Amino acid sequence: MEGGFGGAFTVTLGLEREFGHHRVLDTPISEAVIAGVAAGAALGGLVPVADVQYGDFLFLAMDQLANQAAKMRYMSGGKLAVPMVFRAPVGATTRGAQHGQSLEALFLHIPGLKVACPSNPYDAKGLLKTAIRDPNPVLFFEHKLLYGSKGARKEAGGLEVLGMVPEEEYLIPFGEAKTVRPGRDVTVVANLLMVHKSVQAARTLAESGIEAEVIDVRTLVPLDTGAIFRSVERTGRLVVVEEGNLTGGWGAEVAARVADACIGYLDAPIRRVAAPDTPVPFAPVMENCYVPSVERIVAAVREIC
């Protein structure tokens, strides 16, 4: 296409014309090479931003990410830094089990990595700029259905998330969650696409008098537990919503920390809304049942309110 390929979802379309091929490089489709070169470049003093076509392919780069990039700063006693960003699209979009997983939770268990997951264009810019300035490796997850219609690749079922994105410089600090909808009766914590579904659910619940507070975590490492605790202390109830599988999901970590710190404030059991423990199905009708829906979020809230 005109202006180049721009990556699997045309997100980087036009960057090579603006910044030149000496800064915007095509790579072989070898995730191990991409991660290894990025880590080496970071150790050599550059700040690489690597891009894989699908987050599922991160499995091919796990040694470079988990055993090399994540550990070099610790193993060197802080003498080495690995300021690299690894962008990865996630989320089910009728591509089946090997191209639709949400893998954020896997990287929470690897000390040395930071994990960002913006839900809107404003946060995406601010968090990405912060990630580039961080001396640690950052996994930057982006949901495919939040890309909108840039370039020639428009995702079926995608959201057009509109909002002002200033041209001037701004940064969003890691570890600062955002309350996207205030409420008094229940706290709903979500990330990526699930933030938007949670807001839709909150509007539905409001029709029956239940006011849900929706918190967008924005980053999972570091996690803003303070914002979550303060909200739960006011509402007395918690629902965590994620698109990844239920078992071992990041929602389990949030639930455990809230149970540990806020047990005296809880008026009901914590509920988690997540995908079932199966591979992502290919058939659209099955995928619709697999991905957490607005209706499931509403039902989870009503169970504890």
URCOR-V824080 format. One line per field, one symbol per residue. ss: DSSP state (a for helix, b for strand, c for the rest). phi: phi as a letter, one per 40 degrees, with the letter a starting at -180 (. if undefined). psi: psi as a letter, one per 40 degrees, with the letter a starting at -180 (. if undefined). A space follows every 10 residues. Layout:
ss = ???
phi = ???
psi = ???
This chain:
ss = cccccccccc ccccaaaaac cccccccccc aaaaaaaaaa aaacccccbb bbccaaaaaa aaaaaaaaac caaaaccccc ccccbbbbbb cccccccccc cccaaaaaac cccbbbcccc aaaaaaaaaa aaaccccbbb bbbaaacccc cccccccccc cccccccccc cccccccbbb bccccbbbbb ccaaaaaaaa aaaaaacccc cbbbbbccbb bcccaaaaaa aaaaaccbbb bbbbbcccca aaaaaaaaaa aaaaaccccc bbbbbccccc cccaaaaaaa cccaaaaaaa aaaac
phi = .cghcggdbf ccdgccccbg ccbbbcbcca cccdcccccc cccchcbcbc bbcbddccdc bccccccbdc bcccccggcb bbcbbbcacb hcafbgcbba cbbdcccccb dhbbbbacba cccdcccccc cccccbcbcb cbcccbcgbc gbbbccgccc ccicbcccca bbccgbcbcc acabbacbba afcccccccc cccccccbgc bccbbccgbc bcbccdcccc cccccgaabb bacccccgcc cccccccccc cbdcccbacc bbbacccbcc cccdcccccc cdbdcccdcc cccbb
psi = iheadfidff deheddddei eedhhiiigg dddddddddd dddeeigihi hididdedde edddddecdd eddddefedi iggihhhhhi ihffeadeee ihedddedeg heiihigiei dddddddddd ddeheihhhh hhhdeeebfh aehhhheiig hiihhidihi ihiiehihhe hiiedihhhi ibdedddddd dddddddeeh hhhhhhddid hihgdddddd dddddeihhh hieiidheid dddddddddd dfdeeheiih ihhiiigiih idhddddddd hhiddddddd ddde.
